[in-house]
Amino acid sequence: MNISDFVILLGGVAMFLFGMALMGDGLKKVAGSKLELILYRLSNTTPKGILLGAGVTAIIQSSSATSVMVVGFVNSEMMKVRQAIPVIMGAIIGTSITGWVICLSELGSGASGVVSLLSTSSISAAAAIIGILLRMAAKNKTARNVGDILMGFAVLMFGMKTMSSSVSGLKESPLFISLIVTFKNPLIGILVGLVFTAILQSASATVGILQALSVTGVITFDIALPMIMGIAIGASVPVMISAVGSTTNGKRTAFSYPVIEICRVVIFSLVFYTADALFCFGFTSDTMDMAKIAALNTVFRVSTIIILAPFSGAVEKLTKLLFKRSPEEIAEFKEMNRLEPRFLAYPPLAIEQSRLAMNNMAQVTKKSIYA
C-alpha cells in the first residue's frame, strides 16, 4: 500500500465513522425521549430487558450509547442494577445489526442495466439527494432528522466503498498477508481487536473495517473469530469511562459490561477451540466475506448471551464484589430506609420533603450560575 492508498483508507474510515454517527444521532432524535421512557418502564424482567436492549441498540446502532443511558438511569436511582444488566446484554446483541447494514455495500456489485439501479451506489445517491433536500428545505424538525438519517446512510456506504477499494491491492502484499496470518493466534487476534475497538470506541466501526479488509481475500474464519471476540471486549471501554463520577451502583452497572464480555469470550473460546481440537473443523480456513463476518458476529453475540442470560444475578453479585458501598452511602441508605415508612404513612410529609429538596436544588443551581 502506497501513501496515496493509505490516505484514501483513512478518509474512508473518517467518512464511515461520521456517517455512522450522523445516522445514529438522526435516529435518536426521531425517536426522541421515547427511548428513555421505554427503557425505564419495560425492563422489569430479564427477557423483556434483553429484547428491549437489543431493539433500542438496533435503532441507535450503538451498544455503548444504550449502556451509558442505562448507567445514567441507575445513577439517578430510576433503575436497579438487576434491571440494567439484561438491557446491556440485549445491547450487545443489537449492535450486530450494523454489520448487516454494511453488507448492503455489496448489493448490486457488477450489475448492469436496470439491475444497476438497485446497486449500493444508486441507493446511496438517492438517499443523499433526498436527505439533503429534507435537511435544507423541510421546515418540520422530524423531516430534517430523517434527512440526517439518509445522509448518514449515504456517507457510511460511501466510506465503506472507499475503504474497500483502498485495501483491495493488499491481497498482493506479502507483508500484509504475513501480518494478518499472525492474527490466527487467538490471543494476538483478541488483543488486536480489543485495542482497535478501544481506540475507535465503536464495535460496529471495527467490525466494519474488518468487513472492508475481507475484500482482500486473506481474512479467514480463524483470523476473523479472535478479532470479533477482541472487538466485543474493546467495546466496553466507553461504558467504563462513563463510570467516572458515578455512584457505586452506576459503577457496578458500567463494569457489568466488561464482566459480561469477558465471560462471553472465555465461554465461547473454551467451547469452540476445545471442539476444534477434538473434531478438527474444516471450515476454519474458509475465506470470509462481508456477509459471513456479519453472520459470525451475530452468532457469537446471540449464542453467548443466551447462555449467560440466566446468570444475570451472578453478574450483579460479581460487580458488588468489585465495588462496595462507601460508609457514607451505607449511612444514607439506612437513613432512607428509616424515613421511607414515614413518607408512605404521611403523604404530606413526603410532599414537604420533596419541596425542600427542590428548593435546595434550586439554590445550588443559582449559586453555580452566578458564581
N, C-alpha and C positions, 0 to 999 in steps of 0.2 A: 504494500500500500504506500503510495507516494503522499507528499504533503497535501496536494490538492484533494485527493480522496479522503484524507483524514479530516480536513476542514469541512468537506461536504458531509461526512459522517457526523461530526459534532453539530453541524447545522441541522441535520435531520433529527438528531436527538433533541436539540433545543425546540424544534417545531413540534415534535412528538409530545414532549412534556408540556409545552404551552397549550397544545390542542387538548390534551387530557385534562389540564387544569381548567381551561375555558369551558369545556363541555360539562365537567363536574360541577363547576360553580353555577352554570346556567340551570342545570338540573335541580340543584339545591334551591335556587331562587324560585323556580317554577313550583316546586313542592312547598316552599315557604316554611312556616313554623309547624306545619302538619307533621313533618317527620319527627320532630322532637316530641310532639304530643302523642303520636302513635308509639314511639319508643317507650315513653313513660307509662302509658296506660296498658299496653299489651305485652308485657314481659313478665307475667306472673307465673308462668310455668316454663320448664326447660324447652319442650318442643316449640312453644309459641316464641320464646326468646330466640331460638336458633333460626326459625323461619323469618322472624322479624328482622334480625340482624342481617340475614342473607338478602332479604328483599330491599332493605334500606341501602345496603352497600352496593347492590346491583344497580340501584338508581344513581347514587352519587359517585360510584366507581372508586371508592377509597375505603379500605378497611380501617386505615388509621383514623380517618375523619369520623367514622361511626364510633370507633373505640374511644376517641378523645371526647366525643359528645357524651358517651356513657360515663366516662370518668367525671365529667362535669356534673352529671345528674347525681352521681354518688357523692361527690364533694358537697353538693347542696342538700344532701340527705333526701332527695326526691326518689332515689332508687337505692336498694340494698345491693351489697356485693354479690350475693347469691342470685339476684335477678340479672346483674350486669354480665356475669360470666357466660351464660348461654347466648346472650346477644353478641358478645365478642366472638364466640365460636361460630355463630351464623355469619358474622362479618368476614371471617376467614374463608368461608365458602363463597360468599357473594363476590369477593374481589376477583374470582376466577373468570367472571363473565367478560372482563376486559379482553382476555386472551382470545375469546371467540369473536369479539368485535373486531380485533386486529386481523383475524382470518379473512375478513371482508376485503382486505387489501389484495388478496389473490383472486378475487372474483373477476371473472371475465378476462383473465390474462391471455393474451394471444388471440382473442376473439376478433372477428371482423364482421362488417355489415351491420345488420340490425342488432345482433347479439352484443356488439361492442357498446351499445347504449347502456347495457347492464354492467359494464366494467366498473371497477372502482374509480377510475379516473373520471368517467362520465357522472357517476353518482356523487362523487366528491365535488365536482364542478357545479352540479345542480344544487347541492347543499350549500356551497359557498355563495352562489348567486342569490338563492332565496334568503339565506342567512343575513347577508349584507343588506339586502333590501328591507328586511324586517328590522334590522338593527338601526338603519338610518332613517327609514320612512315611517315606521309604525309609531303611533302615539301611545298605544297600550303597553304597559310595562311588561306584562306576561308575554306579549308578542315579541318584544325586544329580547327577553330572556330566551325564548325559543330560537331567535336569531343567533344568540350566543352559542346555544347548543349545536346548531347546524354548522356554524363557523368553526367551533371547536372540533367537530367531527371531521370537517374538511381538512383542517390544519393537521390533525392527528394522522389521517390517512396519507396526506402528502409527506409528512415527516417520516412515516413508516416506509413509503416508497423510496424516499431519498436515502434512508439508512440502508435498505436492501440493495439498492443499486450501487452504493458506495463500497459495500463489503463483498459484492459478488466476485470481484477479482481475487479475493483472499484464498479461494479454493486452490489456486495455483502457487500459493506461497508456502514453501517448506517450513519457514519459521512459525507462521500462524498455525499450521497443522500440528507441528511438534508441541506448540504451546497448548493448544486445545486438547491434545491427547492426554496431557498431564491431568486434566480435569476428570479423567476416568477414575482416578484415585478418589474415593468418596470423601475423605477428609479435606483434600485440597478443593474439590468441587464445592462442598458445603461452605468452606471458608471464603472462596471467591464470590459465591452467590450472596453470602451474608454481607461482605464488605461493600460490594457494588450496591446492594439494596440500601444499606445504611447510609451510603453517600447520596444516592438519588432520593432516599426516603419515600420510595414507592415500589411495592412488589409488582404492581401492574406494569410499571415502566421497565423494570428489569426483565420481566418475562417477555415484554415486547421487544427488547433489544436481543434477547436470546432467540426469539422468533425471527428477527431480522437476520441474525447470523446463520439461521438454518438454510438460507438460500445458497450458502457456500457448499452445502452437501457434506460437510465434515462433522456436523453435530449428530451424534448417535445417541441411542437411548441411555447407554451407560455414562455418557457425558451430561445429558440433559437432567437426569434424575437427581444427582447430587447438587447440581446448580439450583434446581427448583426447591430442594429441601433447604439449602442455604438462604435462598430468597425468602422463604417463609420465616425463618428466624430473624433475618435482617429487617423485615417489615415491622418488627416490634420496637425498633429504636425510636421512631417518632412518638409512639404511645408512651414509652418510658420517660421521654423528655417531658411529656405533659404532666408527669407525676411531681415535677419540681414545684414546691409550694403547696402541694395538695394535702388534704387531711390524710390520716392513717388509712381510712377506708378507700380514699382516692388512690393512694399508692398501692394498696392491695389490688384494686381493680386494674390499674395500669400494668402492674407486673404480672397479673394473671395472663396477659397476652404472651410474653416470652415463656412463661411456665408451660402454657398450652402448646406453643410452637415447639419447644424443646422436647416435650413429651411426645408430640406427633412424630418428630423426626427420629427420635430414638426407637419408637414402636415400629414405624414403617421400615427403618433401616434393619432392625433385628429380624423382622418377618421376611422382608424381601431378600436380603443378602444371605440369610440362612437357607431359604428356599432355593435361591440361585445356586448356592454351593452344593445342595443335595441333588437338584434336578437339572442343573446346567441349562438355564433358559437360552433358547436360540435367538430370541428377539432383541437381546441387549446390544447387539452390534448393528441393529437396523438403523438406517438413516432417518432422521426426524425432519418433518416439515412443520409449517405453522400450525396446522390443524392437530397434528399428533402431539405437539408440545402443549397446546391448549387442553387437549384431552388428558394428557398425563398430569398436568397441573390440577385439573378438576378432579380426577380420580384420587390423586394424593390427598387433596383437601377434604373431599366428601367422605372418603373411607375412614380417614383417621378421626374426623370429628364424630362420625357415627360410633366409633369405638370409645372415644373419650366422653361423649355426652352424658352417660350415666354416672360419670365420676366428677361432675362439676362441683359437688360438695367437697370432694377430696382436694380439688384445686383451690377452693376457698380456704380450707384448713391449712394448706401449704403456704398460701400467701399470708395467713395470720401468723404463721411461724416466722416468716421473713420480716413482717412489720408488726411490731407490738405497740399497743397504745401507750402514749406518754402518761405520766402521773396526772398532768393537768387534764388530759382528755378523759381519763378514768373518773376523776372527781366531777367533771362537768356532766359526764354520762349518768353518774349516780344522782346528781342533783336534778337532772331532767326526769329521771325515773321517779324521784321523790315528789316532784311537782306535778307530774302528769295526771295522777288520780285527782288532785285538787282541781286542775283545769277542766277535766272531764265532768267532775261533780258540780262545778260552779262556772258555767259558761261566761258570766260577766267578768270573772277573774281572768279567764283566758283572753277575752277581748281587750281588757285593760292592759294585760301584759303584752299583747300584740301591739297595742297603741304605743306603749312605752318603748318597745323595741324599734318601731318605725321612727319614732321621734329621735332616738339615739342614732339611727342610721342616717337620718336627715342632717343631724348636727355634724356627724363625721364627714358626710359628703360636702356640706357647706364649708367646713374648715379646709378640706382638701382643695376646693375650688379657689378659695380666696387666700390660700397660704402663700 
